[in-house]
Amino acid sequence: MLTFVRILVAIALAGIVVVSPCSVAAQAAPAATIADAKRAGDGDPVSLVGKAVTYAARSFFYIQEDARNCGIRVQMSGHGLAAGMRADVTGSIATNDHQERIILATFARHNGDFTMKPLLLRGSSVGGGDWHYRGSYGQRGVTGSTGLNNIGLLAKVHGRYEQIDPTTFVLDDGSGQRIKCSVPTGYVLHPDWQYVSATGVVSMESQDDGVYSPVVAVGNLEALAPQPLLELHVHCIRVSDDDGSRQANVTPAQIQQWVDFANTTYALAQIHFLYDPAADFTDIQSTLINNMAGTGDYNWNQEKAAANQYAAAYPNKVVFFCLWGPGANPTGGGFSWTDYNFIAMPGFGDATHCGHPHYNMLAHEVGHYMGLSHTFAGDPFAIYDDAYYYFVNHGSDPAVFDGDGLSDTAPDPSIRTMECDGVPTVTFNDTDLVLPRTNIMSYYEEAAEASHQQIDRARWFLAQRMAHGMSAPNNSGVANPIEAETMQIVWTVSCSLFPQDMSPWGTGNWSAGNQLFGVCSNASSFALGLPVGLAKTYRIDMYATYAPDYGKVQGWLDGSKIGSVFDGYGPTVAPSGRITLGNAYLTPGSHQLGFTVTGKHALSSGYFLGLDCFELVPVL
């Protein structure tokens, strides 16, 4: 041992640098993932394989992981890469003057192809907060931005457009943060655009005052037709039992917090809720309504009828009841759907999530009221293992987690233990799923925005409600219905007609619970026998069905057109409510009421149709 020490001393005196075995082991291996690269310090080596290229300019490009959880800028001139490729990259990590982590590449090559799907972000989420940030490690976030850090990721943003200069514009979606967007030189911006959808990579820039602002490097730009603003008054009914006990724990001021969050969520959809705490808040005593728990409740039909009756006293308003719920303790839950005319909410003080008030709860339930399903299928899983075995036992297909069938919302396993942890992805075997943490129809803490397809669906359902004083269209309760499924089929051309049970889409929504379903093609036609008892002038009303695969039909009576073309397309199966075809003088006997398929909506997948019933209303 003494001899070894003398040797070390001699080496040290000779000026030779000694590297200990521990020092060698501590030298970092090249980062193999983008997350590892961002967590590394400036100058550390990076070696990435097969990463998706999402944006490319002359002297730099962006890459990201397939799971869409991490992306980064790569600085390199003459790289020869383009968006849609995969790339191998070697170099070292660095931080640019705007505090964005970048890779200084010494080598980059094309290694296959892959087209990345962008994340949909609201303005206030672009950039996100700090991620493992400490000095030259991790990634600084954007000042004032919320949610997960998305610097370096491909994203889509929508909003009101304002051009700044030939290559720069800003977008404002009403969420409180205007987003600066830049396009390459030569890209033509139009000053007369009003609303646009921009797809590009999220970057950032530092300001002189120490503020860090988001910038989107745009690769694709689409002008959007401006949608009219839909302004909806809301009214809260605070409920207690018949004797005044078990009153919901909520105040008018707390309702305002819920409404404010909903307005931020649906600003991009051009949907705005109006609320006056002094005028739009009332109290009732009803043990029946105070015990509502949803469709699984034994008294649901009676409760729904009573709540609909109260809601009818406030026409053209979105009515919601704040309830205690069944039992000695307040429920803390809410519910709604398209086939009744109210929203059920708990007391504000009884609804908490992730350790804070459930601020986004009204926005979520309003989504159901407007026809939006959960992002997840069925009920959430309690723990990871439950979701994992369900996935494996159903063919390891991510589609088993798809709750709404929309292509711009991700399949959502919805694991309760992950709602508040901020983890962006979950992995089952070799399958990475990006969690829709910011989507308002999920159960995640960050839920605060709606996708483009969700917006289209919400506005469609609102249009139906607004046409009926904010009541859900309904085909039941017709005074003298002539059931289409029992009418004589006089003749058909290229169309098969048969009765269909409508109970799978809700009880009490269709007359007699059935309809006449038509499996038709374009230009199909048929005639039904319309019985008439007395010679009179009648208003002819039709009650039909909307569905995603229904076409457009033109009605005719005894050979002459009657009414306008009815477009049966709807984003989900729903009753139409009353549609007046027109007035006609009819003699006793059987008349031919026919329909011809004239085409379909661009979003419809078929030319089918559904007719529920008709009514002949005498015109006095």
Secondary structure, DSSP 8 states (H G I E B T S, - for coil): -HHHHHHHHHHHHTT-----HHHHHHS---B-SHHHHHHS-TT-EEEEEEEEEEEE-SSEEEEE-TTSS-EEEEE-TT----TTEEEEEEEEEEE-TTS-EEEEEEEEEEEEE-----EE--GGGSS-S-EEEETTEEE---TT--SS--TT-EEEEEEEEEEEETTEEEEE-SSS--EEEE--TT----TT--EEEEEEEEEEEE-TTS-EEEEEEEEEEEEE-----EEEEEEEEEEE-TTS-S-----HHHHHHHHHHHHHHTTTTTEEEE--TTTSEEEEE-HHHHT---TTSTTHHHHHHHHHHHHTTSTTEEEEEEE--SSSS-----B--TTSS-EEEE-GGG-EETTEE-TTHHHHHHHHHTT---SSSSS-BSSHHHHHHHHHHTTT-GGGG-SS--TTS-----BGGGSSS---EEEETTEEEE--TTBTTS-STT--B--HHHHHHHHHHHHHHHTTTT-----TT-SS-EEGGGS-EEEEEEEEEEEEE-GGG-TTSSGGGEEEEEEEEEEEEEEEEEEE-S-EEEEEEEEEEEBTTB-EEEEEETTEE-S--EE-B-SS-EEEEEEEEEEEEE-SEEEEEEEEEEE--TT-S--BEEEEEEEEEE--
